[in-house]
Structures are given as structure tokens and as C-alpha cells.
Amino acid sequence: MKISKKTIMWLFVILAVVVMFYTCKTQFYEYKRRDKHPENYMYGYLDHPEHSPVLGFDQALKMTPKQRYNLYIKNGLNKPLKNFSYLGSSSNVDKQLVREFLLAARLSAIAYYTEVPMIVGGLDQLGLQLNLKSKLLGYVFNESCQAYVATLGDLQILAIRGTEFTEAHHNIWEVWDDLKSDPINVKPKGSYVHAGFYEEFASLWPSIAPLLDYNKNIWIVGHSLGGVRAHLARAFIPHTTSVRITTFGGPKGANFDFWDANMDYNTIIERVVAERDFAPDFPWVLPFFQPEESFYWLTQGTINKVLERDYINVSLDDHRLTSSYLPLLENAAK
């Protein structure tokens, strides 16, 4: 039986409508619960530092891990039960590695600050906790991409900010970057990248490059849009430089040819995914894939390296950095 191109197109349209309906329905009930119990949803704005009407981003980071996790659990009690059951009962990831993920998440959180004194303060606070000297080497930005380069002890860090989007404030150019999913051809031949994720970051790279020392190892971190741009950043760094990339909820950003050409040399990729976070499966179209099939799944109090999740993942709340990834990592690192 031969299926026409028109039939295939309509099947994709119907599938997209079903996914959008399910997503909107889920978020509608979540917002309805928030309206009824706003005190349980203080973290609504916390992934974006200066715009919280209830509790500031910096205040959230100053909470103890226990306070943060208790609030995560409290929020969870107001959500519907998850429609999947993870069979593993314990973590299979070394505690030291989990603590390194936690550090990467905190460095990613600092990338959401938009003022140099706040970034310096966040780095200094981390340095004091770890008994390491911190130094901000530079903070650069354009309309829809921001990043900082810093040192923490012997670590050379490139942290890239994610999408700034909340009910109270959003950067429309970053949202446009998320949605501008045209595949564009880049080197080498046959490589395609997500236009919105790649173009603005590529235009900012000439400002980032002078801040980096390619003779030293580089640790690239980022959450959400910052996560996928952390993956794409490998293409701009010489293959002779050792690079570690740790991301949280990063979307898919390129095809296999691009990843194969850029990730096979002196590169460690660590993708961390929380519960039913929707972003790692976005965009839901070809030719975009993740640079590494395996990932570290934070779910039901565990963190395990897996190849897939076992349900449709459409949660926006699970995507948040300070109210999902941080408390889950802090709990797993105990």
C-alpha cells in the first residue's frame, strides 16, 4: 500500500495537535492548582533571577538543601500522580559524580543572573563552600544569548544561560530561538543544526573565544536552551582541547553527522534529565537528535544512567532548574 506525501503530512499535523492538546491540558490543571494554592508554588519564577514576586532566585539558592527538597515534595503533592513506574529502587551513579552534577547545576543557575556583581557573588559563594578560589573572566551577551567564563580552583568553566521565560517576564528573542527550528547546513558536509539554537550563539562566539584557554580543559554547563548551546559549543573549540559538557534539560540541536564530527574527540557528554521534563524530547521533528543517547535520569528519588524514559514526557514544572533539578540532585547527592 502506497501512502501519499499529503497523507503523511496530515498524520504529522494530527499527531502535533494531539501532543499540543495533552500539553495544554496538563498545564491548565497545574495552573488551576496554583491559583487555588499559590503558597505551594513559590518557585514559579525562580529560574529567572530578578523577577520573582514571592521568592527571589538568590533567596532560593540560599535555602538549605533540606528546605529546597521539602518544598519540591510539597509541590509534588499538588500534582497528579505520574503515569509511569520506574522499576529501579536505587541509584547506579557514583555519589562523587552526582556531586559534580550538582556543582554544574549551580554554575548553570548563576548563568541566569544578568548583572556582573550577582554573577561574581554567586561564584564567590560557591568558592567559599568548596574552599576554592573563584574568578569571573568575562560575561558576554547579545539579544538572545548570554554566557560567562570563570575559573573555580583549577576548573575552567563556560556557563551558558537558558531561555528567560516566565509569566511575569520573558525575552521574546530567546523564545523565538526555541521555535525557529529550520535545519541549516554547516560544516562538515551533511551536518545540520537547529537554526534558532545555533545562529545567535555562533554570532556570540567571537566574544567568548578570547576568554578561554584552549591549552586547558574546559567544562561547559547549561540548562534548557543553555544546555543545547553547551552541546553545540563543542564545534567551536579545537578537537585537541579536552572538553566536558554537563547539561540539564537540553533540547535536541543537530543531526547525527554534526554530532559525530564534533563529539568523537576528547569530549565527555553528561546529559541530566529530571522526571518528565519535556525539553530533552524537543523539537519533535527530524533531523534533530541528542549528541548522546544515554542520559542520567533523576526520578523517584534515584539517579540512573538509562537509554530512555518510559512515558510521554510533557512536564514544564519538571524542566525548572531551581525547583526541580537542584532539589533532586541535592537529594541524590546525600
C-alpha positions as CSV (number, residue, x, y, z in Angstrom):
1,M,0.0,0.0,0.0
2,K,1.5,3.3,-1.1
3,I,0.9,6.3,1.2
4,S,1.0,9.7,-0.4
5,K,3.0,12.6,0.9
6,K,-0.2,14.5,1.6
7,T,-1.4,11.7,3.9
8,I,1.9,11.6,5.8
9,M,1.7,15.4,6.2
10,W,-1.8,15.2,7.7
11,L,-0.8,12.4,10.0
12,F,2.0,14.6,11.4
13,V,-0.5,17.5,11.8
14,I,-2.9,15.3,13.7
15,L,-0.1,14.0,15.9
16,A,1.1,17.5,16.6
17,V,-2.4,18.6,17.6
18,V,-2.8,15.6,20.0
19,V,0.5,16.4,21.7
20,M,-0.3,20.1,22.0
21,F,-3.8,19.3,23.4
22,Y,-2.3,16.9,26.0
23,T,0.4,19.5,26.9
24,C,-2.1,22.3,27.3
25,K,-4.5,20.2,29.3
26,T,-1.7,19.2,31.7
27,Q,-0.5,22.8,32.2
28,F,-4.1,24.0,32.6
29,Y,-4.6,21.8,35.6
30,E,-1.2,22.7,37.0
31,Y,-2.0,26.4,36.8
32,K,-5.5,25.8,38.3
33,R,-3.9,24.1,41.3
34,R,-1.5,27.1,41.6
35,D,-4.4,29.5,41.7
36,K,-6.0,27.5,44.4
37,H,-2.8,27.0,46.5
38,P,-0.4,29.8,45.4
39,E,1.7,29.3,48.6
40,N,2.8,25.9,47.4
41,Y,4.2,27.3,44.2
42,M,6.7,29.9,45.3
43,Y,9.1,28.6,42.7
44,G,7.1,29.7,39.7
45,Y,9.7,32.4,38.7
46,L,12.8,31.0,40.3
47,D,14.6,30.0,37.1
48,H,14.8,33.7,36.3
49,P,16.6,35.7,38.9
50,E,15.2,39.2,39.3
51,H,11.5,38.7,38.5
52,S,10.1,36.6,41.4
53,P,7.2,38.4,43.2
54,V,7.3,35.9,46.0
55,L,10.8,34.5,46.5
56,G,13.9,35.6,44.7
57,F,16.3,33.3,42.8
58,D,19.1,34.3,45.1
59,Q,16.9,33.6,48.1
60,A,16.1,30.1,46.7
61,L,19.8,29.3,46.4
62,K,20.4,30.4,50.0
63,M,17.8,27.9,51.2
64,T,19.3,24.7,52.7
65,P,19.1,21.6,50.5
66,K,16.6,20.1,53.0
67,Q,14.3,23.2,52.7
68,R,14.5,23.1,48.9
69,Y,13.7,19.4,48.7
70,N,10.9,19.7,51.2
71,L,9.3,22.4,49.1
72,Y,9.8,20.2,46.0
73,I,7.9,17.4,47.8
74,K,5.2,19.8,48.9
75,N,4.7,20.9,45.3
76,G,4.6,17.3,44.2
77,L,1.7,16.6,46.5
78,N,-0.3,19.1,44.5
79,K,0.4,17.4,41.1
80,P,-1.3,14.4,39.6
81,L,0.2,11.0,40.1
82,K,2.8,10.1,37.4
83,N,1.6,7.7,34.9
84,F,4.7,5.5,34.9
85,S,6.5,3.4,37.4
86,Y,10.3,3.3,37.4
87,L,11.4,-0.2,38.3
88,G,14.8,0.7,39.8
89,S,14.8,1.4,43.5
90,S,18.3,2.8,43.9
91,S,20.8,4.9,42.1
92,N,23.6,3.4,40.0
93,V,25.6,6.6,39.7
94,D,28.6,7.3,41.9
95,K,28.0,9.9,44.6
96,Q,31.1,11.9,43.6
97,L,29.7,12.2,40.1
98,V,26.3,13.3,41.4
99,R,28.0,16.0,43.5
100,E,29.8,17.2,40.3
101,F,26.4,17.3,38.6
102,L,25.1,19.4,41.5
103,L,28.0,21.8,41.1
104,A,27.3,22.1,37.4
105,A,23.7,22.8,38.1
106,R,24.6,25.6,40.5
107,L,27.0,27.1,37.9
108,S,24.2,26.9,35.4
109,A,21.9,28.7,37.8
110,I,24.4,31.5,38.2
111,A,24.2,32.0,34.4
112,Y,20.7,33.3,34.8
113,Y,22.0,36.4,36.6
114,T,22.1,39.4,34.3
115,E,24.4,41.6,36.3
116,V,28.1,41.1,36.8
117,P,28.1,41.7,40.6
118,M,25.5,39.0,41.1
119,I,27.5,36.5,39.0
120,V,30.6,37.3,41.0
121,G,28.7,36.9,44.2
122,G,27.3,33.6,43.2
123,L,30.7,32.3,42.2
124,D,32.3,33.6,45.4
125,Q,29.6,31.8,47.4
126,L,30.4,28.5,45.6
127,G,34.1,29.1,46.1
128,L,33.6,29.6,49.9
129,Q,31.5,26.4,50.1
130,L,34.1,24.3,48.3
131,N,37.2,26.1,49.7
132,L,38.2,27.1,46.1
133,K,39.2,30.4,44.7
134,S,36.8,31.8,42.0
135,K,37.3,34.4,39.3
136,L,35.0,35.7,36.7
137,L,36.9,36.1,33.4
138,G,34.1,37.6,31.4
139,Y,30.4,38.0,30.9
140,V,29.1,38.4,27.3
141,F,25.7,38.6,25.7
142,N,23.7,39.6,22.7
143,E,19.9,39.9,22.2
144,S,19.1,36.2,22.9
145,C,22.3,34.6,24.2
146,Q,24.3,35.1,27.4
147,A,27.3,33.3,28.8
148,Y,30.1,33.7,31.3
149,V,33.6,32.3,31.6
150,A,35.1,31.7,35.0
151,T,37.6,29.7,37.0
152,L,36.8,27.8,40.2
153,G,40.0,26.4,41.5
154,D,41.7,24.6,38.6
155,L,38.4,24.4,36.7
156,Q,37.9,26.5,33.6
157,I,34.1,26.9,33.1
158,L,31.9,28.2,30.3
159,A,28.3,28.5,31.5
160,I,25.5,29.4,29.1
161,R,22.1,30.7,30.1
162,G,18.8,29.1,29.2
163,T,15.6,30.7,28.0
164,E,14.3,33.5,30.1
165,F,10.5,32.9,30.0
166,T,8.0,33.3,32.9
167,E,4.5,34.6,33.4
168,A,6.0,37.9,34.6
169,H,8.9,38.4,32.2
170,H,10.3,36.9,29.0
171,N,12.9,37.5,26.4
172,I,10.9,37.2,23.2
173,W,14.1,36.7,21.1
174,E,15.1,33.6,23.2
175,V,11.6,32.2,22.8
176,W,11.9,32.8,19.0
177,D,15.2,31.0,19.0
178,D,13.5,28.0,20.6
179,L,10.8,27.9,17.9
180,K,13.0,28.7,14.9
181,S,13.6,25.1,14.1
182,D,14.7,25.3,10.5
183,P,17.6,22.9,9.8
184,I,20.6,24.8,8.4
185,N,23.6,23.2,6.8
186,V,27.0,23.7,8.5
187,K,30.4,22.1,8.1
188,P,31.3,19.3,7.6
189,K,29.1,18.4,4.6
190,G,25.8,16.7,5.6
191,S,25.7,18.4,9.0
192,Y,22.5,20.2,10.1
193,V,21.8,22.2,13.1
194,H,18.7,23.9,14.6
195,A,18.8,27.5,13.3
196,G,17.4,29.2,16.4
197,F,19.8,27.4,18.8
198,Y,22.9,27.8,16.6
199,E,22.9,31.2,14.9
200,E,22.8,33.6,17.8
201,F,25.3,31.5,19.7
202,A,27.6,31.4,16.7
203,S,27.4,35.2,16.5
204,L,28.4,35.5,20.2
205,W,31.3,33.0,20.0
206,P,33.9,35.7,18.8
207,S,33.3,37.3,22.2
208,I,33.6,34.1,24.2
209,A,36.7,32.6,22.5
210,P,39.2,35.2,23.8
211,L,38.2,34.4,27.3
212,L,39.1,30.7,27.0
213,D,42.4,29.0,27.3
214,Y,42.4,26.1,24.8
215,N,45.5,24.6,26.4
216,K,43.5,23.8,29.5
217,N,40.5,21.5,30.0
218,I,37.1,23.3,29.6
219,W,33.9,22.4,31.5
220,I,30.8,23.6,29.6
221,V,27.5,23.7,31.6
222,G,24.0,24.9,30.8
223,H,20.3,24.4,31.5
224,S,17.5,24.3,28.8
225,L,18.5,26.5,25.9
226,G,21.8,26.9,27.6
227,G,22.2,23.1,27.6
228,V,21.7,22.6,23.9
229,R,24.1,25.5,23.2
230,A,26.6,23.9,25.5
231,H,26.5,20.8,23.2
232,L,26.8,23.0,20.1
233,A,29.7,24.9,21.6
234,R,32.0,21.8,21.1
235,A,32.1,22.6,17.4
236,F,33.8,26.0,18.0
237,I,36.6,24.5,20.2
238,P,39.7,22.8,18.8
239,H,39.4,19.0,18.9
240,T,42.8,18.9,20.7
241,T,41.3,20.6,23.7
242,S,39.6,18.3,26.3
243,V,36.0,19.3,26.9
244,R,33.5,18.1,29.4
245,I,29.8,19.0,28.8
246,T,27.2,18.7,31.6
247,T,23.7,19.8,30.8
248,F,20.2,19.8,32.3
249,G,17.1,19.5,30.2
250,G,18.8,20.5,27.0
251,P,16.8,20.1,23.8
252,K,17.9,18.3,20.6
253,G,20.0,20.6,18.4
254,A,21.6,18.8,15.4
255,N,21.7,15.7,13.3
256,F,24.0,12.7,13.7
257,D,26.5,13.9,11.2
258,F,27.1,17.0,13.1
259,W,27.5,15.2,16.5
260,D,29.7,12.5,15.0
261,A,32.0,15.1,13.5
262,N,32.4,17.1,16.8
263,M,31.9,14.8,19.7
264,D,34.3,12.0,18.9
265,Y,37.4,13.8,20.1
266,N,38.4,14.5,23.7
267,T,34.8,15.0,24.8
268,I,32.7,13.8,27.7
269,I,28.9,14.3,27.4
270,E,26.7,14.2,30.5
271,R,23.0,14.8,29.9
272,V,20.9,15.1,33.1
273,V,17.1,14.8,32.8
274,A,14.6,15.3,35.6
275,E,11.4,13.2,35.8
276,R,9.1,14.1,32.9
277,D,10.9,17.2,31.7
278,F,9.6,17.9,28.2
279,A,12.6,19.7,26.8
280,P,15.0,16.7,26.1
281,D,12.5,15.4,23.6
282,F,12.1,18.8,21.9
283,P,11.9,19.6,19.0
284,W,9.8,16.6,18.0
285,V,10.8,16.7,14.3
286,L,13.7,15.3,12.2
287,P,16.6,15.7,11.7
288,F,17.4,16.7,15.3
289,F,18.8,14.3,17.8
290,Q,20.7,14.4,21.1
291,P,24.6,14.1,20.9
292,E,24.5,11.1,23.3
293,E,21.7,8.6,23.5
294,S,22.3,7.7,27.2
295,F,21.5,10.2,30.0
296,Y,21.3,10.4,33.7
297,W,17.6,10.2,34.8
298,L,16.5,11.8,38.0
299,T,13.3,10.1,39.0
300,Q,11.5,8.9,42.1
301,G,14.5,9.7,44.4
302,T,17.1,8.0,42.3
303,I,19.6,8.9,39.5
304,N,20.4,6.2,37.0
305,K,22.1,6.1,33.6
306,V,19.5,5.0,31.1
307,L,18.7,5.0,27.4
308,E,15.1,6.0,27.6
309,R,12.2,7.1,29.8
310,D,9.0,5.0,29.8
311,Y,6.2,7.6,29.3
312,I,5.2,10.7,27.3
313,N,7.1,13.5,28.9
314,V,5.4,16.8,28.8
315,S,6.0,18.5,32.1
316,L,7.1,22.1,32.3
317,D,7.5,22.1,36.1
318,D,10.0,19.3,35.9
319,H,12.0,21.4,33.5
320,R,12.7,24.1,36.0
321,L,16.3,24.4,37.3
322,T,15.9,25.6,40.9
323,S,12.6,23.9,41.7
324,S,13.3,20.5,40.0
325,Y,16.9,19.8,39.0
326,L,18.6,21.3,42.1
327,P,16.5,19.7,44.8
328,L,16.5,16.3,43.1
329,L,20.3,16.5,42.7
330,E,20.8,17.7,46.3
331,N,18.7,14.7,47.5
332,A,20.6,12.2,45.3
333,A,24.0,13.5,46.4
334,K,23.3,12.7,50.1
